[in-house]
Every structure is written in C-alpha cells, then in structure tokens.
Amino acid sequence: MDQLSGLRQILREQTVFEPPQPAAFPWIWSICSGKGGTGKSLLAAGAALTLARQGKKVLLLDGDFNLPGLQVFFNHLEISNFFDHAADTLQIGNFISEINSYLHVLMPKFSQPLTSERQMQLLLAVRQQLLPEYEILVADLPAGFSGIHRWFAENSRLVTIIIGQDYGSFANSYALIKLMKQVSPSLNVGIWVNQTENEKKARLLHRKLNLALDHFLKQSVEFHGWLPFISKIQEELADTHPMILWPGDMDFFRRLKSNLIRQIPVLTRNEVALHAHI
C-alpha cells in the first residue's frame, strides 16, 4: 500500500477546504512521522507538559481521530473523550480534559473514518471555539500522510518529524518533508531522532537526511533533539504512572526543556495576537 497516495491526491485536487482565519491564533507545533511506533506521542505529551510547567497555556490535540493514543500517558486521569456527532455542530469545549490549569487535552474519536472535508470541519471547530484561549497548540498527528497533514503544514509555526535509524523511517521522513514543503515552502521543519545508540549517531542521521534534501529539493531541516530508549520509558513508566507524576528532573524532561528553549520563543498573549496578524 502506498502511504503517500492520500496526500498526493490532495495535492492534485483543485478545490481545497480553506477555513477562515480566526481573530487570534496560537503558536502551533505539529509532531508527526511517516510511520508508526517512532515515539511521536511520547514527545508530544512530554513537550506539552514541559511547556505547561513553564507557565504556557497549552492545548494538546490527538490528531488520530479514529485511534487516539495519548491516553496511555495520562491513564490515571481517565481521559476518554468519544463523540460521534456532526463535526460542524460540536461544542468542542465539552470534550476537553483538564490535566491542570495550564494543560488541556483534546482526544476526539469517531467510530467511522472521517472524510478529508469532515476532518477540516472538526479542525475549523477547534480553531474557532478553542484556539484563542491558548498560547500553544501541540498536535500529535497520525502516522502516514493525509489531509490533516496539509492543514497543519499550512497553519503550523513549527513541525517536528520523528525519525528512526531504519531505512523505512528515513525514507518516509524524507517523503513527508518533501510533501509538506510542497504545501508550504517556508515551513519551519526539524527532526527529532529516536532509536539510535547515542546523540552522535543521531546527528549523523540528521546530516544524511539533509544531504538528500539538499541534493533533490535544495532544502534542509533543523536538528530538534534526540532521546534514547523511548520504548523503555514507555514500558517502565507509562503503564504504571501517568506522565504528570514523572520526575521533573529526569533526563527526558531536561532534554525537552533545553530543546524547547531554542525552538519556541517565549510568547505572551499579546505576542500571540500580534503573530496572528503578521
């Protein structure tokens, strides 16, 4: 099965659902991967919690509308937002789970696959009803390529693609970067490397990817970070302790915090409103 076929079709379509811009728009950070099992949900949950601990008002969105998986990291909070109503009539705020006063999670789940247009209707409802209330939206996007990736390519200020050292992950990441850059050439894209033995090998993988991008696309991406043993963290902690109880001084959060300082500037609410009109 060609995982690229969905986004290729969207790129070929002449008519694209374009929701109007809201009056205020937060900083949107999208985290995605060309394949599953790379650790993007762990990174999204950890990044959202880290930003919230720094005093940012954060909305964490699970973008897999049929099989959301963020609940594993907040399992003791019983996050279970399931709805099957028409996306264009939803009162999205009724489905928000409050982790604390700074971090809210939205995990929409539909029993049937949504068409691209229905996905856009849901995102429009989120944007109109919720986004002015937050400083940062962290989106955990589904694996593969679809219309939701196009929407976030058009609207994100920052995209992080999780990549492993296997060839399939490398090739899928290259394809995802290429297609997102087709949608938005100036998009700020970087990679977070997982499943390498050390940071030196992670940076080597980043350089190899940039060599391919420069040769074929005349593009490059930033190095956003590296985290060892993601699967071990999930196995030992997520199944027994929700992420909000993970020690704040553990290496996972230290690495996240140091990278976030470089990637996301400190935004006040007034600055968020200003950026929305630039």
N, C-alpha and C positions, 0 to 999 in steps of 0.2 A: 504494500500500500504506500502511495506517495504522500508523505506528510505535508509536502509543500502545495498540494493541489488546491487546498482551501484558500490559502492566501493568494495563490496565482489567479484563481478565479475572481477574487475580489479586486485585484489589481487590474484585471481586464474589464470589469464592469464599468459602464459609463455613468450610471446613476448610483450614488452613494448616499446613505442616510447621514445627514450632517446636522446634529442638534445645534441650536443656537448657543452662543457663549453666555454664561451667567454673569452677573454683575461682579462677583468676586470669585477667584479661582485659586485654590491652594497649590502648593508645590506638589506635583505628582511624581512619585518614584515607582517605576514598574520593575518587577523582578520576574524573570522568565527563563525558559530553557527550551531547547529544541527537542528534548526528550525527557521522560520522567525519571524520578529517582536520583536527581542530582543534588538535592538539598535546598531547593529554592524556597519551599515553605518554611523550613527552619530559618533560613536567612531573613525572609520577610517577617516572620513572627519576632525574631530576635531584634531586627532593626527597628520595628515599630515599638517594641517595648523599650529599647535603648533611647529612642527619641522621646518617648513619653516620660522616661525617667529624667530627661534633661529639661522637662517642662513644656514640651511641644504638645499641642492638641492634635492627636493622630487618629485617623480612621484607617483601619487595616481591612482591606477587601480581599476575600477569596474569590478569584475570578473564574473558578471552575464551577459553573452553575449547575452541573449535574452530579459531581462527586467532590464536594469541598473537603479539604483535608486538614485545615488549620486547627480543627477541634482537638487533635491529638496533643497540641502544645498547651492548650488551656483546658484540659479534660476535666479538672475538678470544678470548673466554672459552669459546666453543663451548657455549653453553647450549642444550641440546636434550633437554628432559625430555618424553618422549612416553609415554603409557601408555593402555591400553585395558581395564584390569582393572575389576572392580566397585568403585565408589567407596567403598562401605561396608567393604571389606576391605583397602584400600590402606594400606601403611606410608608415609605421606607423606614422612617424613624421608629416604627413599631417593631422592627426586626433587629434593632441594634442591641448588641450585648456589651455592657459596660464592664471592662476589666478593672478600670479605676477612672478617676475624673479626667485623666488625660488620654487614655487609650480606649477606643471603642472598636468593636469588631463586627463586620457585616459578612455573613456567610449565606448568601442566597442559594437555595436548592430547589430545582424544578424536577418533577418526575419524568418529564419528556424533554428531549433535546430542543433547545431554542434555535429558531432561525436567526440568521445574522441580523435581520431587522428587529426581531424581538430582543436580541441582546442589546442593540443600540437603544431601544426603548427603555430597558432597565437601566442602562448607564445614564441616559438622559434623566430618569427619575432620581438616580443617586446624585447626579450633578446639580440638578435644580433644588432638590429638597435638603441635601446634606452638606455638600462641599463648602458652602460659605461659612459653615460652623467650625471648620477645621483648618489648621495650618499646613498639615502634610497628609496626603493620601498615599499609603503604601499598598500597592496592588500585587498580589500573588497570582500571576497569570497561569493558565493551564499550559501543559506541555503541547508541543506541536505548533501549528500555525492556523489562525482563523481570523474572522472579522474583528474580534475583540483586540487582537494584537495591532491591527491597523488603527483602531480608535486610540489605543494608548500610545502608539507611535506618533499620532498627530497631537496628542494632548500632554504627554509627559515632559517634564523638565530633565529627567534622568532615567536611564534604563540600565539595569544590570542583568547581564546574561550569565547564568551559572554554567560552567563548563567542566567536564571531567577529562581525564587524560586518554580515554579510549577514543578510537578513530570516529565512531558513530557520534559521540558527543561533540567532537571537534568539527565534523562536517555539518552537523545540524546547527551548531552555533554560528558557523560561517554563513550558512543559508539564511538563518534568522536575521543576522546583522544586515546582510545584503537586502533582504526584502523590507526590513524596517527603514533602511536608508533610502530605498526607493520611494517609500511613502513620505519620509521626512528627512531630506539630505543633511540638515543641520542638527539632527537629533544627537544629544549627548549620550553616547553609549559606552559602557565599560563592561569588563568581565570580572567575575569572582570565580576563582579556581578552586575546585574541590577534588578530593581523591588523589592527590599527589603526596609523595613522601615528605616533602619539605617545601618551603617558600621559594627556594632557588629553582626547583623544577617547575613550580607554578609560574614563575616569571618567565622561564624559558618557553613554556607553553604559550604564554601571552605573546611573546616575541614571534613565535612561529605563526600564530594566528594573524598578527599584524603584517608579517611578510606576505601572507596570502592575500590579505585585504588590500595592501598597498599595490601588489602586482596586478590584481584583477579589477579592483574598484577605486584605487587611488584614495583609500580611506584608512583610518586607523582607529583603534579603541583604547580607552584607558585601562589600567590595571586597578581594579577596585579592592581587591583583597584576596586572601587565601585562608582557609580554615581546615586543619587536619581532622580526621576522624569524625566526620559528621555523623556517619551511621552509628558510631559508638556513643556519641552524645545522645542521639535519639533513643537508642536501645536502653541506655542506663538511666536516663533522666525523664524523658517524655512520658514513658509508660507509668511512672510512679509519682512524679512531681510535676505539677503544671509549671510553665516557664516563669511565671511571676515569682515562684519560690526558688528559682535557680540562684546560686550565689552571685551577687553583683560583681565580685572581683574575679570570677572565673575567666580563663583565657578567651573564651568565646565572646564575652561582652567587652573585654579590653580591646580585642581586635576590631570588633564592630565600632566601638566608640572612636578609636583612632582613625578609622577609615571614614566614618561619617563626618568628622570634623573637616576633612578635606573635600568631601563630596557635596555636602549640603550646607550652605551658609546659614547663619543664624537669622531667622526671619521673624519679625514681629508681625502682628495682624495688619498694621498699616502697610508694611512692606509687601505682604501677601496681596493686598488690594492693589498696590502700585504695580506689582509684577503682572497682574491680570490684565493691565491695560497697555503693557509695553508691546 
